[in-house]
Amino acid sequence: GIASKYARPTLGIVDWDNTRTQPPAVAASAGLDVLSHALESYTAIPYDQRVRPARPSERSAYQGSNPMSDVWALRALEIVAEFLPRAVADTSDDEARMQMILASSMAGIGFGNAGVHLPHAMAYPVAGMVREFRPAGFATDHAMVPHGMSVILHTPAVARFTAITSPQRHLLGAKALGADISRANPADAGHILADRVIHFMQLLKMPHGLKEVGYDSADIPALVEGTLAQQRLIKLSPVATGAEELGKMFEESMVIW
C-alpha cells in the first residue's frame, strides 16, 4: 500500500520506480551522459583561469572546474563505474538503478557549477544533423542519435586532446572509472582515460564511431560549424579550441575502435 511504498528511502522514489520500465539501451545512453557530465566538469578549464568578465552581469553560469564540483564529479564517476553496467544488465536491480539516480544528481551538482565542454558541444550537431540512424532498443519512429550516445562518441578523442593541460586530473578521472594508474606515465594520461571510456562504450554496446551513426569525413565541415556555435561550452575547454582542432577530433571519432 501507500505506507509501505513510502517507507523506502525517499531519494528518487518516483524515478526509481519509473526506471524499471526503462529499456536497457535507454539506461546505457542516459548513464553515459552521467559519466560525461562528471568527467567534463572535472576536466573543464579551472575556475581561476577563466577570463574575468567586464561586469558581474556578464558572468557565465558555468565557472569551470573548482574544488566543490570536483568532489561531486569524482564520486559520481566512481558510482557510474560500479553500478552502470549492472543497471543496464538487469532492469530489476533496484540498488543499481537507485545508485545511478544518485550519481546523476551528484554529477548534476558538479556540472551545474563547473559546466561541461567539448564532448557536449560536439554532440549537438551530431544529434541535430542525423539522417537515417535509428538506435537499437529505442522505440522511435524517426531517425535520432540519443543524447548520451552522441556525447560519448567524442569523449575519447577529447580526453586525448585535453590531457596535456592536466595529466594528473585526467589520470584521476580514469582511476575513478576503475583504471589502475599505479604505474601510469603522465604522458599517457589521455590515452589511459580514453581507453577506460571506450571500455564502458564497448561493454554497453555503443556505436564504434560516428560512421556507424551515418556520418563520414565529408560531414566534418558542417559538424565543426555546428559545434562552433556552442561557444558557452567551447570556452570551458581547458585547451583553446577552434575549427582545426575540432576537425581533427571529429575525424578521430569517425572510427573509435
ChimeraX commands (.cxc) that place a marker at each C-alpha (Angstrom):
marker #1 position 0.00,0.00,0.00 radius 0.5
marker #1 position 0.91,3.67,0.19 radius 0.5
marker #1 position 2.53,3.37,3.61 radius 0.5
marker #1 position 4.84,0.51,2.57 radius 0.5
marker #1 position 5.83,2.28,-0.66 radius 0.5
marker #1 position 6.89,5.45,1.09 radius 0.5
marker #1 position 8.66,3.60,3.88 radius 0.5
marker #1 position 11.56,3.21,1.47 radius 0.5
marker #1 position 14.40,5.76,1.36 radius 0.5
marker #1 position 12.99,8.99,-0.03 radius 0.5
marker #1 position 15.81,9.55,-2.54 radius 0.5
marker #1 position 14.36,9.28,-6.04 radius 0.5
marker #1 position 11.27,7.27,-5.07 radius 0.5
marker #1 position 9.33,8.14,-8.22 radius 0.5
marker #1 position 12.31,7.95,-10.57 radius 0.5
marker #1 position 13.46,4.67,-9.05 radius 0.5
marker #1 position 10.11,3.03,-9.78 radius 0.5
marker #1 position 9.88,4.51,-13.27 radius 0.5
marker #1 position 13.31,3.27,-14.34 radius 0.5
marker #1 position 12.13,-0.35,-14.03 radius 0.5
marker #1 position 10.39,0.07,-17.40 radius 0.5
marker #1 position 13.34,1.88,-18.98 radius 0.5
marker #1 position 14.82,-0.23,-21.80 radius 0.5
marker #1 position 18.47,-1.24,-21.30 radius 0.5
marker #1 position 19.59,0.82,-24.31 radius 0.5
marker #1 position 18.00,3.94,-22.84 radius 0.5
marker #1 position 19.64,3.26,-19.48 radius 0.5
marker #1 position 23.01,2.87,-21.20 radius 0.5
marker #1 position 22.77,6.16,-23.08 radius 0.5
marker #1 position 21.48,8.07,-20.05 radius 0.5
marker #1 position 24.17,6.54,-17.85 radius 0.5
marker #1 position 26.95,7.50,-20.22 radius 0.5
marker #1 position 25.60,11.03,-20.19 radius 0.5
marker #1 position 26.05,10.98,-16.41 radius 0.5
marker #1 position 29.63,9.82,-16.95 radius 0.5
marker #1 position 30.17,12.66,-19.42 radius 0.5
marker #1 position 28.66,15.29,-17.12 radius 0.5
marker #1 position 31.02,14.30,-14.32 radius 0.5
marker #1 position 34.12,13.86,-16.45 radius 0.5
marker #1 position 33.68,17.12,-18.36 radius 0.5
marker #1 position 33.08,19.17,-15.23 radius 0.5
marker #1 position 36.21,17.64,-13.68 radius 0.5
marker #1 position 38.37,18.33,-16.74 radius 0.5
marker #1 position 36.94,21.76,-17.64 radius 0.5
marker #1 position 39.16,24.82,-17.54 radius 0.5
marker #1 position 39.92,25.68,-13.88 radius 0.5
marker #1 position 37.73,28.43,-12.46 radius 0.5
marker #1 position 40.73,30.66,-11.72 radius 0.5
marker #1 position 41.95,30.51,-15.32 radius 0.5
marker #1 position 38.78,31.83,-16.92 radius 0.5
marker #1 position 38.79,35.32,-18.39 radius 0.5
marker #1 position 37.32,37.76,-15.90 radius 0.5
marker #1 position 34.16,39.41,-17.28 radius 0.5
marker #1 position 33.96,43.17,-17.53 radius 0.5
marker #1 position 30.95,43.28,-15.20 radius 0.5
marker #1 position 29.07,40.82,-12.97 radius 0.5
marker #1 position 26.11,40.67,-15.34 radius 0.5
marker #1 position 28.36,39.04,-17.94 radius 0.5
marker #1 position 29.38,36.17,-15.70 radius 0.5
marker #1 position 28.67,32.76,-17.14 radius 0.5
marker #1 position 26.51,30.33,-15.19 radius 0.5
marker #1 position 29.38,27.87,-15.59 radius 0.5
marker #1 position 32.61,28.71,-13.80 radius 0.5
marker #1 position 34.95,25.87,-14.78 radius 0.5
marker #1 position 36.33,23.09,-12.62 radius 0.5
marker #1 position 36.54,24.01,-8.96 radius 0.5
marker #1 position 37.14,22.27,-5.61 radius 0.5
marker #1 position 33.44,21.92,-4.79 radius 0.5
marker #1 position 32.40,20.47,-8.15 radius 0.5
marker #1 position 35.42,18.15,-8.15 radius 0.5
marker #1 position 34.10,16.30,-5.10 radius 0.5
marker #1 position 30.73,15.61,-6.72 radius 0.5
marker #1 position 32.25,14.71,-10.09 radius 0.5
marker #1 position 34.73,12.14,-8.81 radius 0.5
marker #1 position 32.20,10.41,-6.61 radius 0.5
marker #1 position 29.72,10.30,-9.49 radius 0.5
marker #1 position 32.35,8.64,-11.70 radius 0.5
marker #1 position 33.03,6.02,-9.03 radius 0.5
marker #1 position 29.34,5.20,-8.77 radius 0.5
marker #1 position 28.95,5.01,-12.54 radius 0.5
marker #1 position 31.88,2.60,-12.81 radius 0.5
marker #1 position 30.35,0.28,-10.24 radius 0.5
marker #1 position 26.65,0.46,-10.98 radius 0.5
marker #1 position 26.02,1.48,-14.60 radius 0.5
marker #1 position 26.83,-1.94,-16.08 radius 0.5
marker #1 position 24.50,-3.53,-13.51 radius 0.5
marker #1 position 21.70,-1.04,-14.17 radius 0.5
marker #1 position 21.83,-1.81,-17.89 radius 0.5
marker #1 position 22.16,-5.57,-17.49 radius 0.5
marker #1 position 19.21,-6.00,-15.13 radius 0.5
marker #1 position 16.27,-3.59,-15.06 radius 0.5
marker #1 position 15.08,-5.15,-11.79 radius 0.5
marker #1 position 18.34,-4.31,-9.98 radius 0.5
marker #1 position 16.89,-1.65,-7.69 radius 0.5
marker #1 position 20.20,-0.91,-5.98 radius 0.5
marker #1 position 21.94,-0.20,-9.28 radius 0.5
marker #1 position 19.12,1.98,-10.57 radius 0.5
marker #1 position 18.96,3.97,-7.31 radius 0.5
marker #1 position 22.73,4.45,-7.30 radius 0.5
marker #1 position 22.64,5.74,-10.87 radius 0.5
marker #1 position 19.95,8.26,-9.88 radius 0.5
marker #1 position 22.29,9.33,-7.08 radius 0.5
marker #1 position 25.23,9.58,-9.50 radius 0.5
marker #1 position 23.11,11.64,-11.88 radius 0.5
marker #1 position 22.22,14.06,-9.08 radius 0.5
marker #1 position 25.84,14.33,-7.96 radius 0.5
marker #1 position 27.12,14.91,-11.46 radius 0.5
marker #1 position 24.37,17.50,-11.94 radius 0.5
marker #1 position 25.52,19.45,-8.91 radius 0.5
marker #1 position 29.06,19.29,-10.23 radius 0.5
marker #1 position 28.46,20.41,-13.78 radius 0.5
marker #1 position 25.74,22.83,-12.71 radius 0.5
marker #1 position 28.58,24.89,-11.28 radius 0.5
marker #1 position 31.60,23.85,-13.35 radius 0.5
marker #1 position 29.91,23.23,-16.69 radius 0.5
marker #1 position 30.60,20.76,-19.47 radius 0.5
marker #1 position 32.77,21.31,-22.52 radius 0.5
marker #1 position 33.80,19.79,-25.84 radius 0.5
marker #1 position 32.06,16.39,-25.90 radius 0.5
marker #1 position 28.72,18.07,-25.31 radius 0.5
marker #1 position 29.45,20.88,-27.76 radius 0.5
marker #1 position 30.33,18.35,-30.45 radius 0.5
marker #1 position 27.30,16.22,-29.66 radius 0.5
marker #1 position 24.68,18.80,-30.59 radius 0.5
marker #1 position 25.31,18.92,-34.36 radius 0.5
marker #1 position 25.66,15.13,-34.44 radius 0.5
marker #1 position 22.20,14.75,-32.92 radius 0.5
marker #1 position 20.76,17.63,-34.93 radius 0.5
marker #1 position 22.02,16.56,-38.36 radius 0.5
marker #1 position 21.17,12.85,-38.13 radius 0.5
marker #1 position 19.73,11.41,-41.33 radius 0.5
marker #1 position 18.69,7.76,-41.04 radius 0.5
marker #1 position 20.19,6.23,-37.90 radius 0.5
marker #1 position 17.73,4.59,-35.53 radius 0.5
marker #1 position 19.32,3.18,-32.39 radius 0.5
marker #1 position 18.58,-0.38,-31.38 radius 0.5
marker #1 position 16.49,-0.63,-28.24 radius 0.5
marker #1 position 14.75,2.73,-28.67 radius 0.5
marker #1 position 11.05,2.84,-29.59 radius 0.5
marker #1 position 11.25,5.60,-32.16 radius 0.5
marker #1 position 9.54,6.34,-35.46 radius 0.5
marker #1 position 12.21,8.77,-36.63 radius 0.5
marker #1 position 15.97,8.99,-37.02 radius 0.5
marker #1 position 17.85,10.01,-33.87 radius 0.5
marker #1 position 21.16,9.81,-32.08 radius 0.5
marker #1 position 20.34,9.67,-28.34 radius 0.5
marker #1 position 22.00,12.43,-26.35 radius 0.5
marker #1 position 24.24,10.27,-24.18 radius 0.5
marker #1 position 25.37,8.35,-27.24 radius 0.5
marker #1 position 26.16,11.49,-29.22 radius 0.5
marker #1 position 28.22,12.82,-26.31 radius 0.5
marker #1 position 30.21,9.70,-25.52 radius 0.5
marker #1 position 31.19,9.25,-29.18 radius 0.5
marker #1 position 33.53,12.24,-28.80 radius 0.5
marker #1 position 34.79,11.68,-25.27 radius 0.5
marker #1 position 37.82,9.50,-26.13 radius 0.5
marker #1 position 39.17,11.97,-28.71 radius 0.5
marker #1 position 38.58,14.90,-26.37 radius 0.5
marker #1 position 40.33,13.13,-23.49 radius 0.5
marker #1 position 43.43,12.64,-25.62 radius 0.5
marker #1 position 43.26,16.29,-26.71 radius 0.5
marker #1 position 42.83,17.91,-23.29 radius 0.5
marker #1 position 45.06,15.68,-21.15 radius 0.5
marker #1 position 48.15,17.80,-21.82 radius 0.5
marker #1 position 46.67,20.55,-19.64 radius 0.5
marker #1 position 46.47,18.38,-16.51 radius 0.5
marker #1 position 47.69,14.80,-16.85 radius 0.5
marker #1 position 47.11,14.11,-13.17 radius 0.5
marker #1 position 43.50,15.26,-13.31 radius 0.5
marker #1 position 42.84,13.03,-16.33 radius 0.5
marker #1 position 44.51,10.10,-14.58 radius 0.5
marker #1 position 42.36,10.63,-11.50 radius 0.5
marker #1 position 39.30,10.63,-13.72 radius 0.5
marker #1 position 40.43,7.30,-15.16 radius 0.5
marker #1 position 41.06,5.97,-11.66 radius 0.5
marker #1 position 37.56,6.93,-10.56 radius 0.5
marker #1 position 36.28,4.92,-13.52 radius 0.5
marker #1 position 38.22,1.88,-12.34 radius 0.5
marker #1 position 41.55,2.13,-14.18 radius 0.5
marker #1 position 44.78,1.09,-12.47 radius 0.5
marker #1 position 47.03,4.16,-12.61 radius 0.5
marker #1 position 49.62,2.99,-10.09 radius 0.5
marker #1 position 52.33,2.80,-12.75 radius 0.5
marker #1 position 50.91,5.27,-15.23 radius 0.5
marker #1 position 53.14,7.65,-17.13 radius 0.5
marker #1 position 51.62,11.15,-17.07 radius 0.5
marker #1 position 52.37,11.43,-20.78 radius 0.5
marker #1 position 49.90,8.60,-21.36 radius 0.5
marker #1 position 47.08,10.14,-19.30 radius 0.5
marker #1 position 44.85,10.98,-22.25 radius 0.5
marker #1 position 45.13,7.53,-23.76 radius 0.5
marker #1 position 44.52,5.85,-20.40 radius 0.5
marker #1 position 41.36,7.87,-19.81 radius 0.5
marker #1 position 40.18,7.38,-23.40 radius 0.5
marker #1 position 40.71,3.62,-23.14 radius 0.5
marker #1 position 38.71,3.49,-19.92 radius 0.5
marker #1 position 35.81,5.34,-21.52 radius 0.5
marker #1 position 35.99,3.01,-24.52 radius 0.5
marker #1 position 35.80,0.06,-22.10 radius 0.5
marker #1 position 32.36,1.22,-20.98 radius 0.5
marker #1 position 31.29,2.07,-24.51 radius 0.5
marker #1 position 32.07,-1.45,-25.64 radius 0.5
marker #1 position 30.51,-3.02,-22.55 radius 0.5
marker #1 position 27.28,-1.08,-23.16 radius 0.5
marker #1 position 27.25,-1.73,-26.91 radius 0.5
marker #1 position 27.66,1.83,-28.11 radius 0.5
marker #1 position 28.43,2.51,-31.79 radius 0.5
marker #1 position 32.13,2.20,-32.61 radius 0.5
marker #1 position 32.22,5.71,-34.06 radius 0.5
marker #1 position 30.42,8.41,-36.00 radius 0.5
marker #1 position 30.45,6.31,-39.16 radius 0.5
marker #1 position 28.12,3.82,-37.52 radius 0.5
marker #1 position 25.52,6.55,-36.92 radius 0.5
marker #1 position 25.68,7.74,-40.52 radius 0.5
marker #1 position 28.47,10.30,-40.80 radius 0.5
marker #1 position 31.70,10.37,-42.80 radius 0.5
marker #1 position 34.60,12.75,-43.35 radius 0.5
marker #1 position 32.60,14.81,-45.85 radius 0.5
marker #1 position 30.30,15.84,-42.98 radius 0.5
marker #1 position 33.09,17.25,-40.81 radius 0.5
marker #1 position 32.91,20.89,-42.01 radius 0.5
marker #1 position 29.18,21.05,-41.16 radius 0.5
marker #1 position 29.76,19.32,-37.83 radius 0.5
marker #1 position 32.52,21.79,-36.99 radius 0.5
marker #1 position 30.30,24.73,-37.91 radius 0.5
marker #1 position 27.54,23.40,-35.68 radius 0.5
marker #1 position 29.96,22.97,-32.81 radius 0.5
marker #1 position 31.46,26.44,-33.11 radius 0.5
marker #1 position 28.01,27.83,-32.37 radius 0.5
marker #1 position 28.26,26.33,-28.87 radius 0.5
marker #1 position 30.65,28.94,-27.52 radius 0.5
marker #1 position 29.25,28.75,-23.99 radius 0.5
marker #1 position 30.70,25.23,-23.85 radius 0.5
marker #1 position 33.77,25.62,-26.04 radius 0.5
marker #1 position 35.02,28.35,-23.71 radius 0.5
marker #1 position 35.12,25.79,-20.91 radius 0.5
marker #1 position 37.62,23.60,-22.72 radius 0.5
marker #1 position 40.97,23.61,-20.91 radius 0.5
marker #1 position 42.63,23.93,-24.33 radius 0.5
marker #1 position 41.88,26.73,-26.78 radius 0.5
marker #1 position 39.76,25.10,-29.46 radius 0.5
marker #1 position 38.94,26.25,-32.98 radius 0.5
marker #1 position 37.84,24.76,-36.27 radius 0.5
marker #1 position 41.12,22.94,-36.94 radius 0.5
marker #1 position 41.17,21.19,-33.56 radius 0.5
marker #1 position 37.51,20.25,-33.80 radius 0.5
marker #1 position 38.02,18.84,-37.28 radius 0.5
marker #1 position 40.78,16.56,-36.05 radius 0.5
marker #1 position 38.69,15.31,-33.15 radius 0.5
marker #1 position 35.70,14.62,-35.39 radius 0.5
marker #1 position 38.00,12.66,-37.69 radius 0.5
marker #1 position 39.31,10.62,-34.75 radius 0.5
marker #1 position 35.73,9.96,-33.68 radius 0.5
marker #1 position 34.68,8.50,-37.04 radius 0.5
marker #1 position 36.08,5.09,-36.03 radius 0.5
marker #1 position 36.98,4.78,-32.35 radius 0.5
marker #1 position 37.94,1.11,-32.29 radius 0.5
marker link #1:1,2 radius 0.2
marker link #1:2,3 radius 0.2
marker link #1:3,4 radius 0.2
marker link #1:4,5 radius 0.2
marker link #1:5,6 radius 0.2
marker link #1:6,7 radius 0.2
marker link #1:7,8 radius 0.2
marker link #1:8,9 radius 0.2
marker link #1:9,10 radius 0.2
marker link #1:10,11 radius 0.2
marker link #1:11,12 radius 0.2
marker link #1:12,13 radius 0.2
marker link #1:13,14 radius 0.2
marker link #1:14,15 radius 0.2
marker link #1:15,16 radius 0.2
marker link #1:16,17 radius 0.2
marker link #1:17,18 radius 0.2
marker link #1:18,19 radius 0.2
marker link #1:19,20 radius 0.2
marker link #1:20,21 radius 0.2
marker link #1:21,22 radius 0.2
marker link #1:22,23 radius 0.2
marker link #1:23,24 radius 0.2
marker link #1:24,25 radius 0.2
marker link #1:25,26 radius 0.2
marker link #1:26,27 radius 0.2
marker link #1:27,28 radius 0.2
marker link #1:28,29 radius 0.2
marker link #1:29,30 radius 0.2
marker link #1:30,31 radius 0.2
marker link #1:31,32 radius 0.2
marker link #1:32,33 radius 0.2
marker link #1:33,34 radius 0.2
marker link #1:34,35 radius 0.2
marker link #1:35,36 radius 0.2
marker link #1:36,37 radius 0.2
marker link #1:37,38 radius 0.2
marker link #1:38,39 radius 0.2
marker link #1:39,40 radius 0.2
marker link #1:40,41 radius 0.2
marker link #1:41,42 radius 0.2
marker link #1:42,43 radius 0.2
marker link #1:43,44 radius 0.2
marker link #1:44,45 radius 0.2
marker link #1:45,46 radius 0.2
marker link #1:46,47 radius 0.2
marker link #1:47,48 radius 0.2
marker link #1:48,49 radius 0.2
marker link #1:49,50 radius 0.2
marker link #1:50,51 radius 0.2
marker link #1:51,52 radius 0.2
marker link #1:52,53 radius 0.2
marker link #1:53,54 radius 0.2
marker link #1:54,55 radius 0.2
marker link #1:55,56 radius 0.2
marker link #1:56,57 radius 0.2
marker link #1:57,58 radius 0.2
marker link #1:58,59 radius 0.2
marker link #1:59,60 radius 0.2
marker link #1:60,61 radius 0.2
marker link #1:61,62 radius 0.2
marker link #1:62,63 radius 0.2
marker link #1:63,64 radius 0.2
marker link #1:64,65 radius 0.2
marker link #1:65,66 radius 0.2
marker link #1:66,67 radius 0.2
marker link #1:67,68 radius 0.2
marker link #1:68,69 radius 0.2
marker link #1:69,70 radius 0.2
marker link #1:70,71 radius 0.2
marker link #1:71,72 radius 0.2
marker link #1:72,73 radius 0.2
marker link #1:73,74 radius 0.2
marker link #1:74,75 radius 0.2
marker link #1:75,76 radius 0.2
marker link #1:76,77 radius 0.2
marker link #1:77,78 radius 0.2
marker link #1:78,79 radius 0.2
marker link #1:79,80 radius 0.2
marker link #1:80,81 radius 0.2
marker link #1:81,82 radius 0.2
marker link #1:82,83 radius 0.2
marker link #1:83,84 radius 0.2
marker link #1:84,85 radius 0.2
marker link #1:85,86 radius 0.2
marker link #1:86,87 radius 0.2
marker link #1:87,88 radius 0.2
marker link #1:88,89 radius 0.2
marker link #1:89,90 radius 0.2
marker link #1:90,91 radius 0.2
marker link #1:91,92 radius 0.2
marker link #1:92,93 radius 0.2
marker link #1:93,94 radius 0.2
marker link #1:94,95 radius 0.2
marker link #1:95,96 radius 0.2
marker link #1:96,97 radius 0.2
marker link #1:97,98 radius 0.2
marker link #1:98,99 radius 0.2
marker link #1:99,100 radius 0.2
marker link #1:100,101 radius 0.2
marker link #1:101,102 radius 0.2
marker link #1:102,103 radius 0.2
marker link #1:103,104 radius 0.2
marker link #1:104,105 radius 0.2
marker link #1:105,106 radius 0.2
marker link #1:106,107 radius 0.2
marker link #1:107,108 radius 0.2
marker link #1:108,109 radius 0.2
marker link #1:109,110 radius 0.2
marker link #1:110,111 radius 0.2
marker link #1:111,112 radius 0.2
marker link #1:112,113 radius 0.2
marker link #1:113,114 radius 0.2
marker link #1:114,115 radius 0.2
marker link #1:115,116 radius 0.2
marker link #1:116,117 radius 0.2
marker link #1:117,118 radius 0.2
marker link #1:118,119 radius 0.2
marker link #1:119,120 radius 0.2
marker link #1:120,121 radius 0.2
marker link #1:121,122 radius 0.2
marker link #1:122,123 radius 0.2
marker link #1:123,124 radius 0.2
marker link #1:124,125 radius 0.2
marker link #1:125,126 radius 0.2
marker link #1:126,127 radius 0.2
marker link #1:127,128 radius 0.2
marker link #1:128,129 radius 0.2
marker link #1:129,130 radius 0.2
marker link #1:130,131 radius 0.2
marker link #1:131,132 radius 0.2
marker link #1:132,133 radius 0.2
marker link #1:133,134 radius 0.2
marker link #1:134,135 radius 0.2
marker link #1:135,136 radius 0.2
marker link #1:136,137 radius 0.2
marker link #1:137,138 radius 0.2
marker link #1:138,139 radius 0.2
marker link #1:139,140 radius 0.2
marker link #1:140,141 radius 0.2
marker link #1:141,142 radius 0.2
marker link #1:142,143 radius 0.2
marker link #1:143,144 radius 0.2
marker link #1:144,145 radius 0.2
marker link #1:145,146 radius 0.2
marker link #1:146,147 radius 0.2
marker link #1:147,148 radius 0.2
marker link #1:148,149 radius 0.2
marker link #1:149,150 radius 0.2
marker link #1:150,151 radius 0.2
marker link #1:151,152 radius 0.2
marker link #1:152,153 radius 0.2
marker link #1:153,154 radius 0.2
marker link #1:154,155 radius 0.2
marker link #1:155,156 radius 0.2
marker link #1:156,157 radius 0.2
marker link #1:157,158 radius 0.2
marker link #1:158,159 radius 0.2
marker link #1:159,160 radius 0.2
marker link #1:160,161 radius 0.2
marker link #1:161,162 radius 0.2
marker link #1:162,163 radius 0.2
marker link #1:163,164 radius 0.2
marker link #1:164,165 radius 0.2
marker link #1:165,166 radius 0.2
marker link #1:166,167 radius 0.2
marker link #1:167,168 radius 0.2
marker link #1:168,169 radius 0.2
marker link #1:169,170 radius 0.2
marker link #1:170,171 radius 0.2
marker link #1:171,172 radius 0.2
marker link #1:172,173 radius 0.2
marker link #1:173,174 radius 0.2
marker link #1:174,175 radius 0.2
marker link #1:175,176 radius 0.2
marker link #1:176,177 radius 0.2
marker link #1:177,178 radius 0.2
marker link #1:178,179 radius 0.2
marker link #1:179,180 radius 0.2
marker link #1:180,181 radius 0.2
marker link #1:181,182 radius 0.2
marker link #1:182,183 radius 0.2
marker link #1:183,184 radius 0.2
marker link #1:184,185 radius 0.2
marker link #1:185,186 radius 0.2
marker link #1:186,187 radius 0.2
marker link #1:187,188 radius 0.2
marker link #1:188,189 radius 0.2
marker link #1:189,190 radius 0.2
marker link #1:190,191 radius 0.2
marker link #1:191,192 radius 0.2
marker link #1:192,193 radius 0.2
marker link #1:193,194 radius 0.2
marker link #1:194,195 radius 0.2
marker link #1:195,196 radius 0.2
marker link #1:196,197 radius 0.2
marker link #1:197,198 radius 0.2
marker link #1:198,199 radius 0.2
marker link #1:199,200 radius 0.2
marker link #1:200,201 radius 0.2
marker link #1:201,202 radius 0.2
marker link #1:202,203 radius 0.2
marker link #1:203,204 radius 0.2
marker link #1:204,205 radius 0.2
marker link #1:205,206 radius 0.2
marker link #1:206,207 radius 0.2
marker link #1:207,208 radius 0.2
marker link #1:208,209 radius 0.2
marker link #1:209,210 radius 0.2
marker link #1:210,211 radius 0.2
marker link #1:211,212 radius 0.2
marker link #1:212,213 radius 0.2
marker link #1:213,214 radius 0.2
marker link #1:214,215 radius 0.2
marker link #1:215,216 radius 0.2
marker link #1:216,217 radius 0.2
marker link #1:217,218 radius 0.2
marker link #1:218,219 radius 0.2
marker link #1:219,220 radius 0.2
marker link #1:220,221 radius 0.2
marker link #1:221,222 radius 0.2
marker link #1:222,223 radius 0.2
marker link #1:223,224 radius 0.2
marker link #1:224,225 radius 0.2
marker link #1:225,226 radius 0.2
marker link #1:226,227 radius 0.2
marker link #1:227,228 radius 0.2
marker link #1:228,229 radius 0.2
marker link #1:229,230 radius 0.2
marker link #1:230,231 radius 0.2
marker link #1:231,232 radius 0.2
marker link #1:232,233 radius 0.2
marker link #1:233,234 radius 0.2
marker link #1:234,235 radius 0.2
marker link #1:235,236 radius 0.2
marker link #1:236,237 radius 0.2
marker link #1:237,238 radius 0.2
marker link #1:238,239 radius 0.2
marker link #1:239,240 radius 0.2
marker link #1:240,241 radius 0.2
marker link #1:241,242 radius 0.2
marker link #1:242,243 radius 0.2
marker link #1:243,244 radius 0.2
marker link #1:244,245 radius 0.2
marker link #1:245,246 radius 0.2
marker link #1:246,247 radius 0.2
marker link #1:247,248 radius 0.2
marker link #1:248,249 radius 0.2
marker link #1:249,250 radius 0.2
marker link #1:250,251 radius 0.2
marker link #1:251,252 radius 0.2
marker link #1:252,253 radius 0.2
marker link #1:253,254 radius 0.2
marker link #1:254,255 radius 0.2
marker link #1:255,256 radius 0.2
marker link #1:256,257 radius 0.2
view
